[in-house]
């Protein structure tokens, strides 16, 4: 059993606070010292990925204290507890098993008399078989025609991750002959969302995936009704066009209203469910079960690295520790996620959920308020687009915002043009290299308006190409980073009580059980 | 001439600082007091919109000091100077005329011997005529077939606003018989962006809009070459498929390589160019010139409100002042923009640019460093999606982040389903009403993990439906808010020197003129 302690009771944290402002990043990154750092401060991740933290406000002294902190906080031991099936989600009295959804090398975990490793593998295999039958036309529409499109109905964790990775892999799949079905997503309870998606597909050739663990998510059930109406209106039988991804105990599990149902459970939180059936069904249908298996393999390989006690062999833990130093010692309130890859256009939106919903908390895992700041604000857009948008503030604004760059050496499609002596891909990469140095080193100028202070920290994750294995590793890196940060802050990163109050009050509005401000807002908006 | 002074030299700002923590929002918004505030703290905007700030940490005392601050900072007088053509963009020695692009009621402004009001109107009319010819098939492809699709090639301000408003109006247009052409956008220099868009269109029936004020934007010219290659590869003549939106002095202006060219000028910054030819070409082609004219009319009506000296008759200035109070007195570093409207799926990304690129600065308009914080971090996603993502942190995280909600009483398409006694639209609105009250009032609980502190401020803009006029007003509101905040902080909100250094260093990489860290990064990424 590990010892769960608040961050501010750890001796190494006291020591770390003494290192505030230790590194002059501008000096460190200038000249030969900078070149040395870029060569030296790089840690191997799974597959072709590496995590380079040369442009962070870190040196060997800071690293030494971060290593002490990792030991004192027993980070790896807590991760081992989690993998061994301890009740890490204390508030909800649940195990935390998302790593097991991709962890065929991990020890089995028993829960409710079930071998959970086998359970997750079984679901993956059932999905693979189902997808293969759809691709072969063995499962087809009423007229025996092949399904060409899949639409996922879900919200939050049932939407953001699967959507981000569908978008991330679409270009790869088209290039590599793996583009088997088009996928779309309906999430918002705004009826215009479902309307737009339904208008854009051939309903007769579309299969819908209803994703709700509990089978009670209001938005998702409402959108299901929306879709069923549309199917019936088109003379189609909804039960021939829908599958469910849900828990075995949900009302959706054994319903004749679905072609089939695939299962998840309470040990995989929505935001950590991309590698479960929640991501598995849509990604296996769109790109084939092999691509999804590769995605899991990448994640699993990264999960294994996260077991290393040496912080320089554990990129996920190292990233977590550096982030903690920036948040709790340097005092930076936000982090920008900036992938130089159009494929990752919605990756930051997914990370925004994983991070902010996991660690945006003020009480520790024992329900006691903490006296330090926890999860930062996460936002981001792909580069080079962001350069022409909010980078002005990042370079010259009054706040310092640490940056997480991501780049791949190669584009997915391999299409390119040579303009003014370089390809688009070279220009893309030249920009991210330039930005790291510009943020770190700045530039002096007589005109203060053209001056760049520098000293703005960033790290970069570099890979060969955005393929399934690489993206699985990338996902696991951030999931594990967030898990380690939760351990450091002594939070339960796996519940989300903060979403409940809004749900309760919304129900009151819909049943007109309101008074005061809520009543007046409701009337102003014409709800009743 | 107005007096341009730093915020911290204004007496009213000193007085405002004395009002830190003045309002206990939880108390103020509970019971009958809350109902009164919701009724009272609402200001009319253009068209059907209203700005309700009941759930801000504001009372009549704070409002009185904000009114003094508005007077002392001469906010309206500075706006009048701007409209009258003074050189407000001092760093670049330029007038600031984006309001004039929609301001047919405004006084003419002469520049370089040209009546600029007439110039913008002329461009709008030329675009309207061009679009009408395309819609009628008078301008057609090589085979005389009608163009069905328009693709905008641009980045930053040439992309984010036009894209956000195209997405925002697509559902409205389909419902109202105004959906004339499909539009897509290419922005990123990542070759996978252009590849994906080009794969998704019928090139023979596509017209491309190349948008670059200078005619030298690297990403845009690179993507132009990409597109021209694709057109030639398909046996098509690029000059029959492309138009340009640029300045009259750019190399693109009088080129035989384009079907036609429409003009903007240096007095309209990229991020403020949605109402110029930059937004006009694509929106007029997609939805018709009348829809674009309505969009301008809504913006213009809001611009007129911004001339009111009374802060309770000037929603743009009021919003700016409240934001300043939150940033510089209450000390909040970010603002979340949360539209409960799927149509506004990319609106926050556009505002992120307008705000962060305008006011993310550390030196005043005279080039002197300022001693106070300026532009905040802006991020956001549509509700209800965000509720299932990052709202956990907003409710229970350790930082307070002010919220800007937006909602429309009606959906665009009017399609809906009644589930459990309410429509989707009612559920959508019930959620936003519930969130405002949940954030403001919180909820006590014996279990600290289920406790909501409350006291988290928000405002909401409410309108009837997301139609062109309403969206124009919404855009102008935020543009003007940001302008007024720039005046308060004494910044030049209309240049963007912070984007230059990255460009310079990227060029060095591409010409291998590097050393130190930049060289090593370039080698690691395989650029050379």
Interface residues (C-beta under 8 A of the other chain):
Chain A: X29 X30 X31 X32 X33 X34 X35 X37 X38 X39 X42 X52 X54 X55 X91 X155 X156 X157 X159 X160 X170 X171 X174 X187 X188 X189 X190 X191 X192 X193 X194 X195 X196 X199 X218 X219 X221 X222 X223 X225 X226 X229 X270 X333 X334 X340 X341 X342 X343 X349 X352 X353 X356 X357 X358 X359 X360 X361 X362 X363 X367 X368 X369 X370 X372 X373 X374 X375 X376 X377 X378 X379 X381 X382 X383 X384 X385 X387 X388 X389 X390 X391 X392 X393 X394 X395 X396 X397 X398 X399 X401 X407 X409 X411 X412 X413 X415 X416 X417 X419 X420 X421 X422 X423 X424 X425 X426 X427 X428 X429 X430 X431 X432 X433 X434 X435 X436 X437 X438 X440 X441 X442 X443 X447 X448 X449 X450 X451 X452 X453 X460 X462 X492 X495 X496 X497 X498 X499 X500 X501 X502 X503 X504 X505 X506 X507 X508 X509 X510 X511 X515 X516 X517 X518 X519 X520 X521 X522 X524 X525 X526 X527 X528
Chain B: X29 X30 X31 X32 X34 X35 X37 X38 X39 X42 X52 X54 X55 X91 X155 X156 X157 X159 X160 X170 X171 X174 X187 X188 X189 X190 X191 X192 X193 X194 X195 X196 X199 X218 X219 X221 X222 X223 X225 X226 X229 X270 X271 X333 X334 X340 X341 X342 X343 X349 X352 X353 X356 X357 X358 X359 X360 X361 X362 X363 X367 X368 X369 X370 X372 X373 X374 X375 X376 X377 X378 X379 X381 X382 X383 X384 X385 X387 X388 X389 X390 X391 X392 X393 X394 X395 X396 X397 X398 X399 X401 X407 X409 X411 X412 X413 X415 X416 X417 X419 X420 X421 X422 X423 X424 X425 X426 X427 X428 X429 X430 X431 X432 X433 X434 X435 X436 X437 X438 X440 X441 X442 X443 X447 X448 X449 X450 X451 X452 X453 X460 X462 X492 X495 X496 X497 X498 X499 X500 X501 X502 X503 X504 X505 X506 X507 X508 X509 X510 X511 X515 X516 X517 X518 X519 X520 X521 X522 X524 X525 X526 X527 X528
